[in-house]
Amino acid sequence: HPMEVSILMEGFIQFRDESKNSGLHPLIYIIVSRILSTFLHVHPFID
């Protein structure tokens, strides 16, 4: 949905900026990203 890209990107950037101030170690984000990436790779369904 091309018309939604700019709105979704704004939300993503806001989330990213807020996450920098969360106090979580950056390694947590790497681990979660790897888990999500692996899950999406093996998930057999188009939702």
Backbone hydrogen bonds, N-H to C=O, Kabsch-Sander energy under -0.5 kcal/mol:
donor,donor_aa,acceptor,acceptor_aa,energy
4,E,1,H,-1.8
5,V,1,H,-0.5
5,V,2,P,-1.0
8,L,4,E,-2.8
9,M,5,V,-2.8
10,E,6,S,-2.1
11,G,7,I,-2.0
12,F,8,L,-2.3
13,I,9,M,-2.8
14,Q,10,E,-2.3
15,F,11,G,-2.4
16,R,12,F,-2.7
17,D,13,I,-2.6
18,E,14,Q,-2.5
19,S,15,F,-2.3
20,K,16,R,-1.3
21,N,17,D,-0.6
21,N,18,E,-0.9
22,S,19,S,-1.6
28,I,25,H,-1.8
29,Y,25,H,-0.7
30,I,26,P,-1.4
31,I,27,L,-2.4
32,V,28,I,-2.6
33,S,29,Y,-2.3
34,R,30,I,-2.1
35,I,31,I,-2.3
36,L,32,V,-2.6
37,S,33,S,-2.6
38,T,34,R,-2.4
39,F,35,I,-2.5
40,L,36,L,-2.8
41,H,37,S,-1.7
42,V,38,T,-1.8
43,H,39,F,-1.7
47,D,45,F,-0.7
